[in-house]
């Protein structure tokens, strides 16, 4: 309720803030994009001279671009125009689901304009230029929500804004690093799941970027079309960056998006000290753990950054584990961090990762992928498919494994981290002239897809997800009816997960079938519930159903 009240206060304040949305635009006097010519060959590879976009048979898109900041943005925009436009449409349509009123949509965008009023002052000029050049290739379908540049810029802060204002449960990432005796070859090995979920459509077009900037270090990253920032990536010097959200306060204005911080580190740092120096120079508006690995330093550390301070965590020995709470000295006794550990599923996933890592004497890339795909709870307990306490929620945008000292990276294909992992050698990628217009994936190093995706259990889970969305929408709109037989069949699609029992109980309660509701809520209580707030909600509904049952 406090968060909602603050958002309302901010909306009111924004309505009085005038129509000014951005303080400045990048200087484009020395740049032109009208010389770019797009070529589409018979194999459906889009090309601009040496730069190109190709879709692999497995479905991932690979973008190979080079040049200065403006050229990177313009080439990316032209090559991926249809994908970026589609991604924006998916994003905006998702917003419409939450805010269906056109009037309220304009009001939200007015708030966004006020909230992001200083955003461009915290983003380096080179990235503003790249974002602006990219935005020129967007369609004007949503111009009433702001011009193309404004929307593109704001979308780079959307992760941070949602994280700050709502503590959205769309991010529950898990990552780890091993080296020395814990690694099969003694070299640094890093694995991570990026558990960002907006909807099924948003996750379909996974983009693997290979970027050769005019200034800085060539790098690769994985995200979605139209993303200038970095979510998971490694540069040619063997420096890696991944991000895990922490518990945040609600700031009064946007500052540097964390994905832009990660981008600057990848493009301009080759050692841990250089990465730390960049992180220290930034002002952010959310709390985030950056797991940074370095081939030159032969180890990994955590950079824990928040709007108030920055600290670092380095274990005495391998492994390094990171979920969604802070571990450094400055944050160990921080009240917000302590409460987050107690009430969220972060500590549980940390313990599960520690448990799985302790069972393996040494890890290689295949072992790392196996950990990222693990679906069980502590001590291998069945906790239901899609449980937020599992390392693999079955909703990851991507999984990724790095071998920094060998410049190797393994990237998952859909679905999530369950499809096969494609391997890339960054020395090979960035040493050529890209004249062959090919995918640089290495077939001989491919890690196979998880056989689980071919099972009835997985198909049942997919059906369960679809029905869950339908039932939740119906509950929200107070327009739902389902028979006892239908609800029983729904729960049995994923019987160990608490959520199905809880939703069935809610529907029975709406239908005034209080005995059935009571049974469902009691069953939900016996399952592994991911968060303190979810447990409280089950308890609340159980009490209401009990009272209604006694007074029937």
C-alpha positions in Angstrom: 0.0 0.0 0.0 2.9 2.4 0.7 4.2 1.8 -2.8 0.8 2.5 -4.3 0.4 5.7 -2.3 3.8 6.9 -3.4 3.1 6.2 -7.0 -0.2 8.2 -6.8 1.8 11.0 -5.2 4.3 10.9 -8.0 1.5 10.9 -10.6 -0.1 14.0 -9.0 3.3 15.7 -8.9 4.0 14.9 -12.5 0.7 16.4 -13.6 1.9 19.8 -12.3 5.4 19.5 -13.8 4.7 20.9 -17.3 5.1 19.3 -20.7 8.9 19.4 -20.9 10.0 15.7 -21.3 13.7 15.8 -22.2 16.3 18.4 -21.6 18.5 17.7 -24.6 19.0 15.6 -27.6 22.3 14.2 -29.0 24.2 16.4 -31.4 23.7 14.8 -34.9 25.4 17.5 -36.9 28.2 15.2 -38.1 26.1 12.1 -38.8 23.9 10.8 -41.6 22.0 7.6 -42.1 20.8 8.1 -45.6 23.9 6.4 -47.0 23.0 3.0 -45.5 21.6 0.5 -47.9 19.9 -2.7 -46.7 20.4 -5.9 -48.7 18.4 -9.1 -48.1 19.9 -12.1 -49.8 18.3 -15.4 -50.8 19.0 -16.9 -47.4 17.1 -14.1 -45.6 20.2 -12.6 -44.2 19.9 -8.9 -43.8 23.2 -7.1 -44.6 24.7 -3.6 -44.6 28.1 -4.0 -46.2 30.0 -6.1 -43.6 27.4 -5.9 -40.9 24.4 -8.2 -40.9 21.6 -10.0 -39.0 21.0 -13.7 -39.3 18.5 -16.1 -37.6 19.9 -19.5 -36.7 17.9 -22.7 -37.4 17.3 -22.9 -33.6 15.6 -19.5 -33.6 18.0 -17.1 -32.0 18.9 -13.9 -33.9 22.5 -12.9 -34.2 23.4 -9.3 -34.9 26.9 -8.4 -36.1 27.5 -4.6 -36.1 30.5 -2.3 -36.0 31.2 1.5 -36.1 31.0 4.6 -34.0 28.0 5.3 -31.7 25.7 6.7 -34.3 26.6 3.9 -36.8 25.9 1.2 -34.2 22.5 2.6 -33.5 21.6 3.3 -37.2 22.8 -0.1 -38.3 21.1 -1.9 -35.5 17.9 0.0 -36.2 17.9 -0.7 -39.9 18.8 -4.4 -39.6 16.4 -5.2 -36.8 13.7 -2.7 -37.6 10.8 -5.2 -37.9 12.0 -7.1 -34.7 12.4 -3.9 -32.7 9.0 -2.6 -33.8 7.4 -5.9 -32.9 9.2 -5.9 -29.5 7.9 -2.4 -28.7 4.4 -3.4 -29.7 4.5 -6.4 -27.3 5.8 -4.2 -24.5 3.2 -1.5 -25.1 0.4 -4.0 -25.4 1.4 -5.5 -22.1 1.2 -2.0 -20.6 -2.3 -1.7 -22.1 -3.3 -4.9 -20.3 -2.5 -3.2 -17.0 -3.7 0.3 -18.0 -6.5 -0.3 -20.6 -7.8 3.3 -20.6 -6.3 5.6 -23.2 -6.6 8.6 -20.8 -4.8 6.7 -18.1 -2.1 5.6 -20.6 -1.4 9.3 -21.4 -1.3 10.0 -17.7 1.2 7.2 -17.1 3.4 8.5 -19.9 3.2 12.0 -18.4 4.4 10.5 -15.2 7.2 8.7 -17.1 8.2 12.0 -18.6 8.4 13.6 -15.2 10.1 10.6 -13.6 12.7 10.4 -16.4 13.2 14.1 -16.6 16.9 13.9 -15.8 17.6 10.5 -17.3 19.7 11.7 -20.2 22.0 13.5 -17.8 23.1 10.2 -16.4 23.6 8.3 -19.7 27.0 8.8 -21.5 26.7 10.8 -24.7 27.8 7.9 -26.9 24.9 5.8 -25.7 22.4 8.6 -26.1 23.6 9.0 -29.7 23.3 5.3 -30.3 19.7 5.2 -28.8 18.7 8.2 -30.9 20.0 6.7 -34.1 18.2 3.4 -33.3 14.9 5.2 -32.5 14.8 6.7 -36.0 13.9 3.3 -37.4 10.8 2.8 -35.2 7.3 3.2 -36.5 5.2 6.1 -35.2 2.3 3.8 -34.1 2.5 4.9 -30.5 3.5 8.6 -30.9 0.8 9.6 -28.4 3.0 7.9 -25.7 5.9 10.1 -26.6 8.1 10.4 -29.6 10.3 7.5 -30.8 13.4 8.7 -29.0 11.6 9.3 -25.7 10.0 5.8 -25.8 13.3 4.1 -26.7 15.2 6.0 -24.0 12.5 5.2 -21.4 12.4 1.5 -22.3 16.1 1.3 -21.3 15.0 2.3 -17.8 11.9 0.2 -17.7 13.6 -2.7 -15.9 14.9 -0.3 -13.2 11.6 1.6 -12.9 9.5 -1.6 -12.5 12.0 -3.0 -10.1 11.9 0.2 -8.0 8.2 1.0 -7.9 6.7 -2.5 -7.9 9.5 -4.9 -6.9 8.1 -6.9 -9.7 8.4 -10.7 -9.4 9.6 -10.9 -13.0 13.2 -11.1 -12.0 14.6 -13.9 -9.8 18.0 -14.5 -11.4 20.5 -17.0 -10.1 24.2 -17.0 -11.0 27.5 -18.5 -9.9 31.2 -18.6 -10.7 33.9 -21.3 -10.0 37.6 -21.4 -10.6 40.8 -23.1 -9.5 40.1 -26.6 -8.0 36.4 -26.2 -8.5 36.7 -26.0 -12.3 37.5 -29.0 -14.5 40.3 -27.1 -16.3 41.2 -24.8 -13.3 39.9 -21.8 -15.3 37.1 -19.4 -14.5 33.6 -20.7 -15.3 30.4 -18.6 -14.9 26.8 -19.6 -15.3 23.6 -17.5 -15.0 19.8 -17.6 -15.6 18.2 -14.3 -16.6 14.7 -14.8 -15.2 13.0 -11.8 -16.7 9.4 -12.7 -17.9 7.0 -10.3 -19.4 5.0 -12.8 -21.5 5.6 -15.6 -24.0 5.8 -13.3 -27.0 8.4 -11.0 -25.4 10.8 -14.0 -24.9 10.6 -15.3 -28.5 13.0 -13.0 -30.3 16.2 -13.6 -28.4 19.0 -11.4 -29.8 22.7 -12.3 -29.5 24.7 -9.1 -30.2 28.2 -9.1 -31.5 29.4 -5.4 -31.3 32.7 -4.0 -32.6 32.6 -0.4 -31.4 35.0 2.2 -32.9 36.0 3.2 -29.4 36.4 0.5 -26.8 36.5 -3.3 -26.6 34.5 -5.6 -28.9 31.8 -7.6 -26.9 28.9 -9.9 -27.1 25.6 -9.7 -25.1 22.2 -11.4 -25.0 18.9 -9.5 -24.7 16.1 -8.5 -27.1 15.8 -6.4 -30.2 16.3 -2.7 -29.6 18.4 -3.0 -26.4 21.5 -0.9 -26.3 22.3 -1.9 -22.6 23.7 -5.2 -21.5 22.0 -7.8 -19.4 24.5 -10.7 -19.8 27.7 -10.3 -21.8 31.5 -10.8 -22.3 34.1 -8.8 -24.1 37.0 -9.9 -26.1 39.4 -9.4 -23.2 37.4 -12.0 -21.3 35.6 -9.7 -18.9 32.0 -10.7 -18.1 29.0 -8.9 -16.6 25.7 -10.3 -15.4 23.1 -8.5 -13.2 20.9 -9.7 -10.3 18.2 -7.4 -8.9 18.3 -6.6 -5.2 15.8 -5.0 -2.8 15.3 -1.3 -3.7 13.9 1.8 -2.1 11.6 4.0 -4.3 13.7 6.8 -5.8 12.3 10.2 -6.8 13.8 10.2 -10.3 15.6 7.9 -12.8 19.3 8.0 -13.0 21.7 5.6 -14.8 19.9 2.4 -15.9 21.8 -0.6 -14.6 22.0 -2.1 -18.1 23.9 1.0 -19.3 26.4 0.6 -16.4 26.9 -3.0 -17.5 27.4 -1.9 -21.2 30.0 0.7 -20.2 31.9 -1.8 -18.2 31.9 -4.4 -21.0 33.0 -1.8 -23.6 35.6 0.0 -21.6 37.0 -2.4 -18.9 39.4 -5.4 -19.2 40.1 -6.0 -15.5 38.2 -6.0 -12.3 39.9 -2.8 -11.1 38.8 -1.0 -14.3 35.2 -2.4 -14.0 35.1 -1.3 -10.3 36.2 2.2 -11.3 33.4 2.6 -13.8 30.8 1.3 -11.4 32.0 3.7 -8.7 31.5 6.6 -11.1 27.8 5.9 -11.6 24.7 7.1 -9.9 22.0 4.4 -10.1 18.4 4.4 -8.9 17.9 0.7 -8.1 19.9 -1.9 -6.1 21.7 -4.5 -8.2 24.4 -7.1 -7.8 26.8 -7.2 -10.8 28.7 -10.5 -11.0 31.9 -9.5 -12.9 34.4 -12.2 -14.0 37.8 -11.5 -15.4 40.1 -13.7 -17.5 43.0 -11.5 -16.6 42.3 -11.7 -12.9 41.2 -15.3 -13.1 38.4 -14.9 -10.7 35.0 -13.2 -10.2 33.5 -10.7 -7.7 30.2 -9.1 -6.8 29.8 -5.4 -7.2 26.8 -4.5 -5.0 25.4 -1.1 -6.0 22.5 0.9 -4.8 21.4 4.6 -4.9 23.1 5.1 -1.5 26.4 3.2 -1.7 28.5 0.6 -3.4 30.4 -2.3 -1.9 32.1 -5.5 -3.1 32.0 -9.1 -2.2 34.7 -11.7 -2.9 34.7 -15.1 -1.3 38.0 -16.5 0.1 37.8 -19.3 -2.4 35.6 -20.6 -5.2 32.6 -20.8 -5.7 30.9 -17.4 -5.8 27.1 -17.6 -5.6 24.7 -14.8 -6.4 20.9 -14.6 -6.2 18.9 -11.5 -5.3 20.3 -10.3 -1.9 23.5 -8.6 -1.0 26.4 -10.2 0.8 29.1 -7.5 1.3 29.9 -6.0 4.7 28.0 -2.8 4.1 24.7 -4.7 3.5 24.9 -7.7 5.8 23.0 -5.8 8.5 21.0 -3.5 6.2 17.4 -3.7 7.4 15.9 -3.8 3.9 18.4 -6.5 2.7 17.8 -8.6 5.8 14.0 -8.4 5.4 14.4 -9.3 1.7 16.4 -12.4 2.7 13.7 -13.4 5.2 10.7 -12.8 3.0 11.8 -13.6 -0.6 12.9 -16.7 -2.3 16.5 -15.4 -2.8 18.0 -17.2 0.2 16.4 -20.5 -0.7 17.8 -20.4 -4.3 21.2 -19.5 -2.8 21.1 -22.5 -0.6 20.0 -24.7 -3.4 22.9 -23.5 -5.6 25.3 -24.1 -2.8 23.9 -27.6 -2.3 24.2 -28.5 -6.0 27.7 -27.0 -6.2 28.9 -29.0 -3.2 27.9 -32.3 -4.9 30.3 -31.6 -7.8 34.1 -31.8 -7.3 34.7 -30.0 -10.5 32.5 -28.3 -13.1 32.6 -27.9 -16.9 30.2 -26.1 -19.2 27.8 -29.1 -19.4 27.7 -29.2 -15.6 27.0 -25.5 -15.4 24.1 -25.8 -17.8 22.7 -28.8 -15.8 22.7 -26.6 -12.7 20.9 -23.8 -14.5 18.2 -26.2 -15.6 17.5 -27.7 -12.1 13.8 -27.7 -11.2 13.8 -29.3 -7.8 13.9 -27.7 -4.4 16.3 -28.2 -1.5 17.4 -31.9 -1.0 15.8 -32.6 -4.4 12.3 -32.1 -3.0 9.5 -31.8 -5.6 8.2 -28.2 -5.2 6.1 -27.9 -8.4 7.1 -26.8 -11.9 7.6 -23.0 -12.1 8.1 -22.5 -8.4 10.0 -19.3 -7.8 12.1 -21.1 -5.3 13.6 -23.3 -8.0 16.7 -22.3 -9.9 14.8 -23.0 -13.1 11.4 -21.3 -13.0 10.7 -22.4 -16.6 10.3 -18.8 -17.6 13.9 -17.6 -18.1 14.6 -15.2 -21.0 18.0 -16.9 -21.4 20.6 -19.0 -19.7 24.3 -18.3 -20.4 27.7 -19.9 -19.6 31.1 -18.1 -19.9 34.6 -19.5 -20.1 36.4 -16.1 -20.0 40.0 -17.3 -20.3 39.2 -19.3 -23.5 36.9 -16.5 -24.8 34.1 -19.0 -25.1 30.4 -18.3 -24.4 27.4 -20.7 -24.5 24.0 -19.1 -25.1 20.6 -20.9 -24.7 18.0 -21.2 -27.4 14.3 -21.3 -26.7 12.5 -22.3 -24.6 14.3 -20.3 -22.0 17.5 -22.2 -20.9 16.0 -25.5 -21.8 16.8 -25.5 -25.5 20.3 -26.3 -26.7 23.2 -24.0 -25.9 25.1 -22.5 -28.9 28.9 -21.9 -28.4 30.8 -18.9 -29.7 34.5 -18.2 -29.7 34.9 -14.4 -29.4 38.4 -14.5 -30.8 37.1 -16.1 -33.9 34.1 -13.8 -34.1 36.0 -10.6 -33.9 39.2 -11.6 -35.8 37.4 -11.9 -39.2 35.9 -9.4 -41.5 32.4 -10.9 -41.4 32.4 -11.2 -45.2 30.9 -14.7 -45.1 27.7 -13.4 -43.4 27.3 -16.6 -41.3 26.5 -17.6 -37.8 29.6 -18.1 -35.8 28.0 -20.8 -33.6 30.3 -23.8 -33.2 28.4 -27.0 -33.8 31.0 -29.3 -32.2 30.7 -27.5 -28.8 26.9 -27.4 -28.8 25.3 -28.5 -25.5 22.1 -30.5 -26.1 18.6 -29.4 -25.2 17.1 -30.7 -22.0 15.1 -33.9 -22.8 12.5 -32.7 -20.3 10.9 -30.4 -22.9 9.8 -33.5 -24.8 7.9 -35.0 -21.9 4.2 -35.0 -21.0 5.1 -33.3 -17.7 6.4 -30.3 -19.7 3.4 -30.2 -22.0 1.1 -30.3 -19.0 3.1 -27.4 -17.5 2.6 -25.3 -20.6 -1.1 -25.9 -20.5 -1.1 -25.1 -16.8 0.6 -21.7 -17.5 -2.0 -20.8 -20.1 -4.9 -21.7 -17.9 -3.3 -19.9 -14.9 -3.2 -16.7 -16.9 -6.8 -17.2 -18.0 -8.0 -17.8 -14.4 -6.0 -14.9 -13.0 -7.5 -12.6 -15.6 -11.0 -13.9 -14.8 -10.4 -13.3 -11.0 -9.2 -9.8 -11.7 -12.2 -9.0 -13.9 -14.6 -10.8 -11.6 -15.8 -12.8 -14.6 -15.0 -16.5 -14.2 -16.8 -19.7 -14.0 -15.4 -23.2 -13.9 -16.7 -26.6 -12.8 -15.2 -28.6 -10.0 -14.1 -31.2 -12.5 -12.3 -28.5 -14.6 -10.5 -27.0 -11.6 -9.5 -30.5 -10.4 -8.0 -31.3 -13.8 -6.2 -27.9 -13.8 -4.6 -28.5 -10.4 -3.5 -32.0 -11.5 -1.5 -30.6 -14.4 1.0 -29.4 -11.8 -0.1 -30.9 -8.4 3.1 -30.1 -6.4 2.9 -26.3 -7.1 1.1 -24.3 -4.5 -0.3 -21.8 -7.0 -2.8 -24.1 -8.7 -4.4 -25.0 -5.3 -4.5 -21.4 -4.3 -6.2 -20.2 -7.6 -8.7 -23.1 -7.5 -9.5 -22.0 -3.9 -10.0 -18.4 -5.0 -12.4 -19.5 -7.7 -14.4 -21.8 -5.4 -14.6 -18.9 -2.9 -16.0 -16.6 -5.6 -18.6 -19.3 -6.4 -19.5 -19.6 -2.7 -18.3 -23.2 -2.6 -16.6 -22.6 0.7 -15.9 -26.2 1.6 -14.0 -26.8 -1.7 -12.2 -23.4 -1.2 -11.2 -24.5 2.3 -9.8 -27.7 1.1 -7.8 -26.0 -1.7 -6.3 -23.4 0.7 -5.3 -26.1 3.1 -3.5 -28.0 0.4 -1.8 -24.8 -0.8 -0.4 -24.4 2.8 1.2 -27.9 2.6 3.2 -27.0 -0.4 6.5 -25.0 -0.7 5.3 -21.4 -0.9 7.9 -19.0 -2.5 7.5 -15.9 -0.4 6.3 -14.6 2.9 3.7 -12.4 1.2 2.3 -15.4 -0.7 2.1 -17.3 2.5 0.2 -14.5 4.2 -2.2 -14.3 1.3 -3.0 -18.0 1.5 -3.5 -17.7 5.3 -5.8 -14.7 4.8 -8.0 -16.6 2.3 -8.0 -19.7 4.5 -9.4 -17.6 7.4 -12.1 -16.0 5.2 -13.1 -19.4 3.8 -13.2 -21.0 7.2 -15.4 -18.2 8.5 -17.8 -18.5 5.6 -17.9 -22.3 6.0 -18.8 -22.0 9.7 -21.5 -19.4 9.0 -23.1 -21.1 6.0 
